């Protein structure tokens, strides 16, 4: 029971962004982080899985061929959270979460407002329910976007840099929510992250991308190594475990 990505190729015009990219099977109930330098193809890969970027190749969820579905059909199983929400939306946060739920009629059951409030409570955003989206901070909009993503209880949850506008406490809370969602709903959760220590903290599996290809993937301790940091990011660094067993990356120099 897993998400399979095989032979994925994506282009923007004449530029190849992803080149025949395949991933190890991503199991349900686990979190995978996509990491790599700018321009590595992380966001394109996430959008291709969601069906929002034109790509060839195979994307399967268990026995379902997601790549053969329309965007509307794929949205029944997959939810994608972009890096930012539009800043000029004059709806309340509650209205936007209800709209996200109703965008997939097959997901609507029971009272939509009750389900939307439950999603907001799950992400700790109940106080934002009646605030207009265009009057929120960037971090608050990201929390609202997370509620929009989980309200339909997708089997695949894709989060593109979900912590980029958040302070340290809220970063940790969002990462904990992502892991809890995977465990509690048996979903496949895939994150794009720049912070390697955050990726190591939250992930069961880490995929390092560079130039549209997978350079290494595996458990955090196997994917985030001094060799990988030198090869992909061109830095000399030490990777050590702290007293609590969490990976710490210490960069000594640029190569």
C-alpha positions in Angstrom: 0.0 0.0 0.0 2.0 2.9 -1.3 2.7 5.8 -3.7 4.8 4.8 -6.7 6.5 7.4 -9.0 8.3 5.8 -12.0 10.0 7.4 -15.0 8.7 10.9 -14.5 9.8 13.5 -17.0 8.7 17.2 -16.9 9.6 20.1 -19.1 9.0 23.8 -19.1 9.3 24.8 -22.7 12.6 23.3 -23.9 14.0 23.0 -20.4 14.0 19.6 -18.8 13.1 19.9 -15.1 12.7 16.3 -14.2 14.5 13.6 -16.1 13.2 10.0 -16.0 12.8 10.3 -12.3 11.7 7.3 -10.1 11.3 7.0 -6.4 11.4 4.1 -4.0 7.9 3.1 -3.0 6.5 5.6 -0.5 4.5 3.7 2.1 1.3 4.9 3.7 1.6 6.2 7.2 5.0 7.7 6.6 6.5 11.1 5.8 8.9 11.7 2.9 10.9 15.0 2.5 12.2 16.2 -0.8 15.4 18.3 -0.3 18.0 19.8 -2.6 19.3 23.1 -3.9 17.2 25.7 -5.6 16.2 24.6 -9.1 16.6 20.9 -8.2 13.0 20.1 -9.3 11.4 19.6 -5.8 8.3 21.7 -6.3 7.9 20.5 -9.9 7.9 16.9 -8.6 5.3 17.7 -6.0 3.1 19.4 -8.6 3.6 16.5 -11.1 2.4 14.1 -8.4 -0.7 16.3 -7.9 -1.3 16.5 -11.6 -0.7 20.2 -11.7 2.5 20.1 -13.8 2.6 18.5 -17.3 4.7 15.4 -17.0 5.0 11.9 -18.6 5.6 8.8 -16.5 3.7 6.7 -14.0 2.2 7.9 -10.7 0.3 5.2 -8.9 -1.4 5.0 -5.5 -1.9 1.3 -4.5 -3.8 0.0 -7.5 -4.9 3.4 -8.8 -3.2 5.0 -11.9 -3.2 8.6 -10.8 -1.4 9.6 -14.0 -4.4 8.5 -16.1 -6.9 10.6 -14.1 -8.2 14.1 -14.7 -7.1 16.7 -12.2 -10.6 16.6 -10.7 -10.4 12.8 -10.3 -6.9 12.9 -8.9 -8.0 15.6 -6.3 -10.3 13.0 -4.7 -7.2 11.2 -3.5 -4.4 13.9 -3.5 -4.3 17.3 -1.8 -1.6 19.8 -2.7 -0.6 22.8 -0.5 1.3 25.5 -2.4 4.1 27.6 -0.9 1.7 30.6 -0.4 -2.0 31.4 -0.8 -3.1 34.4 -2.7 -3.0 37.5 -0.5 -6.0 39.3 -2.0 -8.8 36.8 -1.1 -11.6 38.6 0.7 -13.2 35.4 2.2 -13.0 34.3 5.8 -10.7 31.4 6.6 -13.7 29.3 7.4 -15.2 30.1 4.0 -12.0 29.1 2.2 -11.8 25.8 4.0 -15.5 25.0 3.2 -14.8 25.9 -0.4 -11.8 23.5 -0.5 -14.0 20.8 0.8 -16.9 21.5 -1.6 -14.4 21.6 -4.6 -14.5 17.8 -4.4 -18.2 16.9 -4.1 -17.3 13.2 -3.4 -15.5 14.3 -0.3 -18.5 16.2 1.2 -20.4 14.3 3.8 -22.2 15.7 6.8 -22.2 19.4 7.6 -19.4 21.1 5.6 -19.0 23.9 8.2 -18.6 21.4 11.0 -15.9 19.5 9.0 -14.2 22.7 8.2 -14.1 23.8 11.8 -12.7 20.4 12.8 -9.9 20.9 10.2 -9.1 24.3 11.6 -9.1 22.9 15.2 -6.7 20.2 14.1 -4.2 22.7 12.9 -4.7 25.1 15.8 -6.4 27.8 13.7 -9.8 28.0 15.3 -9.2 31.7 16.3 -8.7 32.5 12.6 -12.0 31.1 11.4 -13.8 34.3 11.0 -10.8 36.4 9.9 -10.5 37.4 6.3 -7.7 35.7 4.5 -6.4 38.9 3.0 -5.8 40.3 6.5 -3.7 37.5 7.7 0.1 37.3 8.0 2.0 35.0 5.6 2.4 32.5 8.4 -1.3 32.5 9.2 -2.2 32.0 5.6 0.0 28.9 5.5 -1.8 27.5 8.5 -5.1 28.2 6.8 -3.7 26.5 3.7 -2.9 23.4 5.7 -6.5 23.3 7.0 -7.7 23.5 3.3 -5.4 20.6 2.4 -6.5 18.2 5.1 -10.2 19.0 5.3 -10.9 16.4 2.5 -8.8 13.8 4.4 -6.7 13.0 1.3 -4.8 9.7 0.9 -1.8 11.6 -0.4 -0.9 15.0 1.2 1.7 17.2 -0.6 3.1 20.2 1.2 5.4 22.6 -0.6 7.6 24.4 1.9 4.9 24.4 4.6 7.2 26.1 7.2 8.8 28.8 5.1 6.8 31.7 6.6 6.5 30.4 10.1 8.4 31.1 13.3 10.3 28.3 15.1 7.5 27.2 17.3 4.9 27.1 14.5 7.4 25.3 12.2 7.7 22.5 14.8 3.9 22.4 15.2 3.3 22.1 11.4 5.9 19.3 11.1 4.3 17.5 14.0 0.9 17.9 12.4 2.2 16.5 9.1 3.6 13.4 10.9 0.5 12.9 13.0 -1.7 13.1 9.9 0.3 10.4 8.2 0.2 8.1 11.2 -3.5 8.7 12.1 -5.0 8.5 8.6 -2.5 6.0 7.0 -1.8 8.6 4.4 1.3 9.2 2.3 2.7 12.7 3.2 5.4 14.3 1.0 7.0 17.6 2.0 9.4 20.0 0.2 11.8 21.4 2.8 15.0 23.4 2.7 15.9 22.9 6.3 17.8 19.6 6.5 17.6 19.3 10.2 13.8 19.8 10.0 13.7 17.1 7.2 15.7 14.7 9.4 13.4 15.4 12.4 10.1 14.8 10.7 10.9 12.3 7.9 10.9 8.5 7.7 12.4 8.9 4.2 14.5 11.6 2.6 14.9 12.2 -1.2 17.8 14.4 -2.2 17.3 15.9 -5.7 19.7 17.8 -7.9 19.3 18.8 -11.5 16.0 17.0 -11.9 17.4 13.6 -10.7 17.5 11.7 -7.5 21.0 11.8 -6.1 20.3 9.7 -3.0 17.3 8.5 -1.0 16.7 6.6 2.2 16.4 7.1 6.0 17.6 10.5 7.1 20.8 9.1 8.5 21.7 7.6 5.1 20.5 10.5 2.9 21.9 13.4 4.9 25.7 12.8 5.1 28.8 14.9 4.7 29.4 13.2 1.3 25.9 14.2 0.1 26.3 17.7 1.3 29.6 18.1 -0.5 28.3 16.5 -3.7 24.9 18.3 -3.9 25.3 21.6 -2.0 29.1 22.0 -2.4 29.7 22.6 1.3 32.0 20.9 3.8 29.9 19.9 6.8 29.7 17.6 9.7 26.6 15.5 10.4 26.2 14.4 14.0 23.5 13.2 16.4 22.7 15.3 19.4 22.0 13.8 22.9 18.4 13.2 21.9 19.4 11.4 18.7 18.4 14.2 16.3 20.6 14.9 13.3 22.6 18.1 13.5 24.2 19.6 10.3 27.2 21.9 11.0 28.6 23.6 7.9 32.3 24.4 8.1 33.0 25.9 4.7 31.8 26.4 1.1 33.7 24.3 -1.3 
